[in-house]
Amino acid sequence: MKEYSIEEIQKLMESGKLTARQLTEEYLSRIKEIDENGPKLNSIIEINPDALVIADSLDEERKNKKIRGKLHGVPIIVKDNIGTADKMQTTAGSLAFEGNIAPEDAFIIKRLREAGAIILGKANLSEWANFRSTRSTSGWSSRGGQTKNPYILDRSPCGSSSGSAVAVTANLCSAAVGTETDGSIVCPAHVNGVVGIKPTIGLISRTGIIPISHTQDTAGPIGRTVSDSVELLNVLVGKDPDDQSIVTTEIELPEDYTDFLIPDGLKGARIGIARNFFGRNDLVDQVIENAIEVMKENGAIIIDPTNIEILNELREPEYEILLYDFKHDMNEYLKKFGKNIPHKTLKEIIEFNELNKDKIMPYFGQEHFIQAEEKEPITNENYKIALEKCNKFAREEGIDKLILEHNLDAIIAPTGGPAWPVDLINGDHFTGGSSSVAAVAGYPNITVPAGFVFDLPVGISFFGGAFQEPKIIKIAYSFEQAIKIRQSPKFIETFKETK
């Protein structure tokens, strides 16, 4: 099946050469082929039984000259921690929430439906968005099983938005929505050779999304290209009065982020190199060095190095914040959206998991849950101290400091290392990563394919200051157009030694 861009889809539909129903049928057929007869990627946890009916109604609207926007008739996959008030469940991949039908659409789902997107299905994920155990396996959930990496099938798809990224790169949808607390959009996008945008906290509503942390959680787009991801970002951005973090009117946001898809956006851009994220893998470093040369050739001004030296100081306070937030936010979520969920507190979920551990915890436990349950309310002084440390190290002495000192438009780093083998016994073997500083700061981060190590994709991250999405979109798009490195996956069974 052809990899259609969102722009191509609209042109074909405008000319009458393609309908929303035809496109939806093509994706449904490909999902069936891949997951029943093919490599069984396991990236889709559930199909929307009304997808074709919705496609027909959108085709009818098009015939009547009612076009809702650039996503009209475009099939999108959304992560299974995002509430959809339809016939699909919302479970965060956990059997603890099996059968749960969200009482209302998440705010961003309302935005997608209003824009004419077809919610084709829900994506598998790392259960509870990878916040259950200290030794979890990315891409595994008790409801959905193990998601596979389509480049080399026994390699990790990373997480927690594993299914969202895999569905995009395997061409099972036009684009997808993931969520991130720390790395959960950019890591799966990077190891699956696609583009992921982790926006500034406050740009996109979290209402109706199963939470980890109101301090760091955000939804974000995943696409095969920067332009597809930005088209989706345009729709996800919106003011939600029910999310207190959402940006207020004094911050002027662009009306259309596609205005920053500028081919020569690297020209004159001041880009800092965070060298302290290098040195984990020589082959990854070579890929990123090549990317830096491409940027120089296209007019970027490279400031090297611009190290972020406060990473060690971030680990402990970040984890403390996530534990406090998770207990508070999960209990609040259950009060508001738990009408169809039998468990009404985090404590009850922990008890259910323990009673059903053979099915829910066959490989790893719930250490994060237990530690979170032991925390006091978020009014506790220790929480406030940890939050102050996070803001100080990630913002004031981290990203903000570097941007001011060197007058930077963006900072770059390897998004991570090549995908490691899936290991349900020992859990993940992360091979480096640069997501934490932007995640803790709540600042934007975009990963773009930069090259390959053997047959495994490697991404480069562009991050910057609060609400600086326009700058980093311009730079990331220009880099993507200059390098054009992405290749479709080959569904290789396992890595074989070269001789």
C-alpha positions, 0 to 999 in steps of 0.5 A: 500500500502506498504511503500517502501524505496528508497533503496527497490524501486531500489532493486525491480526495478533492480530485475524486480519485480517492474517498475516505471510505476507500482509504479506510478500507485500504488501512483496515485491509493492511492491518488485517494482513499485517496482524493476522497473516504477516509479521503480527506487529500487534500495534493496534489494540482495537479497531473502531467498528464504526470507522467505515460509517464515519468515512461514508458520512465524511465523504457525503459532506465532501460531496456537499462541499463541506470540508472540515479541514486538512484532516477531513477523511484522514484515518488516525490511530490514537493511543489507548490511554486517550478517552474515546466515548464510542464503542472502543475501550480506553484501558491504558493497555491494562486488564484492570480497565478492561471493558471501560468505555469512556463517559466522554471524549477526551478534549483532543478527540473532540478536536479530531472529530470536529476536524473530520479525522477518522478515529480508525482504532486504538494503539497498543502501548507500554501498559500504564504508559510505562509507569508500573514497574522498575523493569518493564518491557516497552510495548507490552501490555496485559491487554494487548501483548507485545508490540514489535518493531517493524524494522527488526521484529525482535527489537524493542519498539520503545515506549510508551507510545509503541503502537502509535509509532509502529502503526505509523511507520508500518503504514497502518494509518496516516498518522497517530497520537501518542502521549509523553511524560518523559520520552514516550513520544520521542523514543518510539518515534526514533526507534521506528524511523518516524517523526514525533513532536512532544509539545510544550506543556500547556499547548495541548489539553490532557482532559480525558487522558489516563494520567501519570503526571500533570506536571509533565504529561502531554499528548503529541503527534507522530507522523512519517514526515514533519509536515504530517506531524505538524498537520496533526499538531494544528488540530490537537492544539486548543484551549481547554478550560478544564485543563489548568495548565493550558496556555492563557490568552496572553501567550500568542500562539500561531494560527497555523503551524504549517506556516513554519514548514520552511525548506531553508529554515536551517539558514542562519539558525543557531543550533547548539550541540549537547555533547554530553548525550554523545559517547554511548555508541560510536555508530550513533555518534557517526549518524549525528555527526553526519546530520550536523554536517548536513545542517552546516551545508544548509546554512546553520550556525553550529555552536559546539559544545553547549552541554547540559550539565545538570542531568544527574541532579534531575533524576531524583526530583523528577521521579519524586514528582512523578510518584506524587503526581501519579497518585493524585492524578489517577485518583482524580481521573477515576473520580471524573472519568471512572464511571465505568471502571470498578476500581475507584482509587489507585489502591484498589487498582494495586489490589486488583493487579495483585489478585490477578497477577498471573495475567497482569504481572507475569513478567514484571510487577508494580513497584511504581504503583506501590511507591506512589500509593505511599506518597502524601498529598501534593500539598506536602513540602517535599513535593514543593521542594522537588518541583522547585529543583526540577524547574531550576535544573531543567529550565533556569540552569538547563535549557533556558541558560544555554539558549540565553548564553549562546542566543540559540534557536534550538539544541540538538542531541541523539534521541537515543541508541538503536533498538535493543532486543525485547527481553520480557525476563529482564526488561528494557536495556535502554541504549541512551536517551536525551528526552529528560531535560525537555520533558522535565522542563515541559519544553518542546522536543521534536525527533526526526530520522537521521540515519541507520545503524545496520537496519535500525533507525536513529533519530535526532532531537531538536529541543528549545524554550517554552512555546518555541515550536515554530522555531524547532519545526522550521529547523526540523523540517528543513533538516528533514528535507535536506537529508531525506533519510527515512526508509520504510521497514522491511520486517526483518525477523532478527538481526544477523551478523554480517560476514 
